[in-house]
Amino acid sequence: MIAIVDYEAGNLKSVQRAVRHLGYDALITSDPSEIDRAERIIFPGVGAAGASMESLRKSGLDQVVKNQVIDKKKPFLAICIGIQIIFERSEEDDAVCLGLLKGQVKRFPAQTPDGVLKIPQIGWNQLYQTIPHPIFEETKDGSEMYFVNSYYCDPADRSVVIGETEYGIRFTSAVAKENLIATQFHLEKSGKIGLRMLKNFCEWTPSGTV
């Protein structure tokens, strides 16, 4: 069973439908015992960093998530706001985040050498694969993925970056470390390529895990 972490964010059901469409059992839950029983975990959603972290801390899910990722080493996928709150801090709401990866989350610059940048980025944009990873199996480099974001991740350790995208600047749009994968783009809204990547996650066994 795949647990989809319910922290009062939107977009959970669309992820659940996508996972079930692929033939896997997926449960939206905030119950620590159900998350603990799950074979793998997805942390999706839309929203602001501050509100997301407040909800996680209030429910105790921040520690549940850390336990599953760090101690139990379960396959873990974070999507959209998920990729942002796995870092240490976000400029959005000056939020202290989970700190699963070292680095900051920054707002897109309003002005670039090419002119005024429309914020948020909404729509399709290309994903450039920087490091081979099982999540990319049977996908083409430069594929169009669906984004909705005003902020981007700036990892302190560049070795975790597996994908980048251009929007005014070149920014990190996918990261991976051990049992953790995270994407800024919405896999569940990115057509056949997004579903293929979601399927890859559902079948992935990280190195060093059983």
C-alpha positions in Angstrom: 0.0 0.0 0.0 1.1 3.6 -0.8 0.4 6.2 1.8 -0.4 9.7 0.6 0.3 12.0 3.5 -2.8 14.1 4.4 -1.7 17.4 6.0 -4.7 19.4 4.9 -3.3 20.4 1.6 -5.1 20.4 -1.8 -4.4 18.1 -4.7 -4.2 14.9 -2.7 -7.1 13.1 -4.5 -5.7 13.8 -7.9 -2.4 12.0 -6.9 -4.5 9.2 -5.4 -6.4 8.8 -8.7 -3.2 8.8 -10.7 -1.7 6.1 -8.5 -4.8 4.0 -8.6 -5.0 4.4 -12.4 -1.6 2.8 -12.5 -2.9 -0.2 -10.6 -1.6 0.5 -7.1 -3.4 0.8 -3.9 -3.2 4.3 -2.4 -4.6 5.6 0.8 -4.9 9.3 1.8 -4.1 9.3 5.5 -2.9 11.4 8.5 -2.8 8.3 10.7 0.8 7.6 11.8 0.1 3.8 12.1 -1.2 3.6 8.5 1.8 5.6 7.3 4.0 3.2 9.2 2.4 0.2 7.6 2.7 1.6 4.1 5.3 0.2 1.7 6.1 3.6 0.3 5.0 7.2 0.9 4.0 10.2 -1.3 4.0 13.7 0.0 2.1 15.9 -2.5 0.2 19.1 -2.4 -0.2 22.7 -3.1 0.0 25.7 -0.8 2.4 27.9 1.2 5.4 26.7 3.1 4.4 28.3 6.4 0.9 26.9 6.4 2.1 23.5 5.4 4.7 23.3 8.1 2.3 24.6 10.7 -0.2 21.9 9.8 2.5 19.2 9.9 3.8 20.3 13.3 0.3 20.6 14.8 -0.5 17.1 13.8 2.9 15.6 14.6 3.3 14.5 11.0 6.6 16.4 10.7 8.2 13.8 13.0 6.3 10.9 11.4 7.7 11.9 8.0 11.2 12.3 9.3 11.0 8.9 10.9 9.9 7.2 7.7 12.5 8.9 5.5 15.5 8.9 7.8 15.1 6.0 10.2 12.9 3.5 8.2 14.4 4.4 4.8 11.1 3.9 2.9 10.7 5.0 -0.7 9.5 8.6 -0.4 8.3 10.9 -3.1 7.6 14.6 -2.5 5.8 16.7 -5.1 5.4 20.5 -5.6 5.3 22.1 -2.1 6.7 18.7 -0.9 10.1 19.4 -2.6 10.2 22.8 -0.9 9.5 21.8 2.7 12.1 19.0 2.6 14.8 21.7 2.7 15.9 23.7 5.7 14.2 27.0 5.2 11.9 28.8 2.8 11.8 32.5 2.0 8.0 32.0 1.8 6.7 33.0 5.2 10.3 32.7 6.4 9.4 29.1 7.2 11.6 26.6 9.0 11.1 23.4 7.1 11.9 19.7 7.6 15.6 19.9 6.9 15.8 16.5 5.2 18.1 18.1 2.7 20.4 21.0 3.2 19.6 24.2 1.3 17.1 27.0 1.0 13.9 27.8 -1.0 14.0 31.2 -2.8 11.4 33.3 -4.6 11.9 33.7 -8.4 13.5 37.1 -9.2 10.9 39.6 -10.5 13.4 40.9 -13.0 15.8 38.9 -15.1 18.2 39.9 -18.0 15.4 39.0 -20.4 12.8 41.2 -18.7 10.0 41.0 -16.1 9.3 37.4 -15.0 5.7 36.4 -14.5 5.3 34.9 -11.0 4.1 32.3 -10.3 5.2 30.1 -13.1 2.1 28.3 -14.3 2.1 25.8 -17.1 4.3 23.4 -19.1 8.1 23.6 -19.0 11.0 21.4 -19.9 12.8 19.0 -17.5 16.5 18.5 -18.2 17.9 15.4 -16.6 21.2 16.1 -15.1 22.0 12.7 -13.5 20.6 9.3 -14.5 18.1 8.0 -11.9 15.5 5.2 -12.0 12.7 7.7 -11.8 13.6 8.7 -15.4 13.3 5.2 -16.8 11.7 5.3 -20.3 11.3 9.1 -20.3 12.9 11.5 -22.7 15.3 14.3 -21.6 13.7 17.7 -22.2 10.1 16.4 -21.6 7.4 18.9 -20.8 6.2 18.8 -17.3 3.5 20.8 -15.5 4.6 23.5 -12.9 2.8 25.8 -10.5 5.4 27.6 -8.4 6.6 31.0 -7.2 9.6 29.6 -5.4 12.5 27.3 -6.3 14.9 25.1 -4.3 18.6 25.9 -4.0 20.3 22.8 -2.6 23.5 23.3 -0.7 24.7 19.9 -2.0 24.5 19.9 -5.8 25.0 16.1 -5.9 21.3 15.7 -5.0 20.2 17.5 -8.1 18.9 15.2 -10.8 16.8 17.6 -12.9 16.7 21.3 -13.8 14.4 23.7 -15.6 14.7 27.2 -17.1 12.4 29.9 -16.0 14.1 33.2 -15.9 16.9 31.3 -14.2 18.0 27.7 -14.4 16.7 26.1 -11.2 16.5 22.7 -9.5 13.3 20.9 -10.4 14.1 17.4 -9.2 16.3 16.0 -6.5 17.1 12.5 -5.1 19.1 11.1 -2.2 19.0 7.5 -1.1 15.3 6.6 -0.6 14.1 10.2 -1.2 12.9 11.6 -4.6 11.3 15.0 -5.0 9.9 17.0 -7.9 8.8 20.6 -8.3 6.5 19.7 -11.1 3.2 17.8 -10.7 3.7 14.3 -11.9 0.0 13.6 -11.7 -0.7 16.5 -14.1 2.1 15.9 -16.5 0.5 13.5 -18.9 2.0 10.2 -20.0 5.5 11.2 -18.9 4.4 12.2 -15.5 2.5 9.0 -15.1 5.5 7.0 -16.3 7.6 8.7 -13.6 5.0 8.0 -11.0 4.9 4.3 -12.1 8.7 4.2 -11.8 8.5 5.4 -8.2 5.9 2.8 -7.4 8.2 0.1 -8.6 11.5 1.5 -7.3 13.6 -0.2 -4.7 16.3 2.2 -3.5 19.8 0.8 -3.2 20.5 -0.6 0.2 16.8 -1.2 1.1 14.8 -4.4 1.1 
